[in-house]
Amino acid sequence: MSEVSSARAETGSVTCVIPTHGRPADLAEALRSVLAQAVPVASVLVVDDVGDAETRELVRTAAAGGAPVRVLANPHGTGASSSRNAGARAATTTFVGFLDDDDRWRASFVERTTACARASGADLVLAGIERYRLDGRRQAMVAPAVLAPDLLLSRNPGVTGSNLLVRREAFLAAGGFDERLPVYNDWDMLICSLAAGLRHAVVPELLVEWREHSGERLSTMSARRADGVEAFLAKHRHRMSPQQQRDLQAVALGIRRRAAPGLGTRVRATWDLARLRGRPAAAPAGPELATPDRPAAAGEAPDPTTARPCSPPRLLFPQSRDGVGGSVVTGAVLARDLQASGRWSPVAVVNGEGPVADYHRGLGLPVVRLDESATPHTPRPDDGNAVHRALKRVRIAHRAERYLRRHPVDLVHVHDESSALGWGLAARRRGIPMVWHVHQQLPQRVDPLLLRLSAHVVFVADANRVRFGPAGTAVPSTTVPNTVDTVAFAPAERPRPAGPVRLAFVSNLVERKRPEWAVRAGALLLEQGLDVEVLVVGADFTGSAVEALVSSPTGRRLGDRLHCPGPSQDVAGVLQGVDVLLLPSMRDREAFPRIVVEAMSCAVPVVATSVAGVPEAVVDGVTGRLVDPDDFDGFCEAVGQLVRSPELRRSMGAAARSRVLERFAADRNAERFERLYDALLRPPARA
């Protein structure tokens, strides 16, 4: 099959995302260029961040004429990056192309870039650009065929956003555009995407028209632009050679000098720039630094320097748990997202071989075993007693001390008390900051010591702050709720076939979560004549919990309506096949169970006890039902209400999905922790 015929087979596989900021005249030209493609796009998403009436009318008129175009409001966006990401998340096609509202696609853009992506298997395709300058000249810009993250730091090789086609899933997995950067976001996205392992290809034809204009834009010299250059430098400093760092510092100072509002500020910027240029360079100076306003012209290639880029900060994520629960998943997913950003080097530390090690490896994370034997660790029924916990913490502290003595580590992020104590003591001796991520609400005697060992405390719910009493924490703290990957945890593509209403308990089979309530409630509703079955999915650490459920009087009454398949690696798949999630946890024994927002993200309503952070996710009567943790009858009544009404399950499920998308989507979660890490690792300001 030829490239052209292959591209035509991709008709309908591309969504064009056009971020716009109140420029309907320019937008009309951009839109015409998209709708004139030789290979039609599936849809056009115009992402409007100002709510412009003329923009809405333009799109309405185009849609009335049969064009596959609609407006996506982004009123709280932070510029083009936010709008591009919002459009990519809303798209449903294989590929997404981005077009600024003042640029144009030539008629063969979609045809040539999709053909290239199919032939090469690339995740990102860069097309050539023809730049129409204000002085009337035209400039051809084509990226070199071979790119590497280390080499990209000398210059933007030719990406403006408008000449980019991406595979949607790979692009989102790599983090998309950094919404914190007001400038250089195209350049940054390319660096981070290639660092995350995305494949690229280049179409050398000039398929995009980049038209300069004299209106206000981010390239205008301003203090905000200088701040953006410095933010880009701070993000990528660990990758850069000394000369590359000096080049960017010079760009920022030059902008500040030209944008200075007064003579004093201009003189200071001039002095700082002169001092910077007067320092001896640590590496040979490269060619002129390219910016998003000056990508490499045709024939240019990034010029590598002799200095190797610095290693990214090394983050340690120790886990003392021997089973995969909410705290393990939270830490592992965060580490994965930080690794994908390219700024950090996270390492997971586990007790030994077993489910926790396997889970981290499945996410592509490097894993270190504190127990160097290859024998899997099998939890015993007495693993939770006080003597065992004390011995375990002593063992962790000893091995943590040995590990930190042999390996460079910049920051430790722990998710359980045993890790907080052992690693906190070892890290404190070496001046390494520790972040303690609190996943339990019940106070422990060791809490005062753990607080002294922590540089920062993270709560998964505001309700969990009661753990430390009215005085709170003596160290800085933040609340970051558990979030969920809304792409992986999505509503089922098809409705469940007719049959019993499936009630699910999906958590580890531990006493504080009371799986027996789920079984008892199912048996009671079955006796009332309701067509139900109960699914209990989770790890049985004692080896007797499943048998106790099945052999109990209520378990026997359920008979073949009770299913206990054990733990599952595909929690999203489990949730997509059930009708209601049950979580009858004990009072003061939970923090913020992840399974709640995971179920809500799959449009599954939740019936749970109103404990700790659960009410911060589940809205009673809207996204599910909440009952008192001592009221079993009320729990059964709430479950029965949902079993009897398919329409109520649908409406609550839809509301649950909307609430997750609004408040608990994981796409920005890593950014919160990056800001925290940056603050903890930043050298103290001089007095």
Secondary structure, 3 states (H helix, E strand, C coil): CCHHHHHHHCCCCEEEEEEECCCHHHHHHHHHHHHCCCCCCCEEEEEECCCCHHHHHHHHHHHHCCCCEEEEECCCCCCHHHHHHHHHHHCCCCEEEECCCCEEECCCHHHHHHHHHHHHCCCEEEEEEEEECCCCCEEEECCCCCCCCCHHHHCCCCCCCCCEEEEHHHHHHCCCCCCCCCCCHHHHHHHHHHHCCCCEEEEEEEEEEEECCCCCCCCCCCHHHHHHHHHHHHHHHHHCCHHHHHHHHHHHHHHHHHHCCCHHHHHHHHHHHHHHHHCCCCCCCCCCCCCCCCCCCCCCCCCCCCCCCCCCCEEEEECCCCCCCHHHHHHHHHHHHHHHHCCCEEEEEECCCCHHHHHHHHCCCCEEECCCCCCCCCCCHHHHCHHHHHHHHHHHHHHHHHHHHHCCCCEEEECCHHHHHHHHHHHHHCCCCEEEEECCCCCCCCHHHHHHHCCEEEECCHHHHHHHCCCCCCCCEEECCCCECCCCCCCCCCCCCCCCEEEEEECCCCHHHCHHHHHHHHHHHHHCCCCEEEEEECCCCCCCHHHHHHHCHHHHHHHHHEECCCCCCCHHHHHCCCCEEEECCCCCCCCCCHHHHHHHHCCCCEEEECCCCHHHCCCECCCEEEECCCCHHHHHHHHHHHHHCHHHHHHHHHHHHHHHHHHCEHHHHHHHHHHHHHHHHCCCCCC
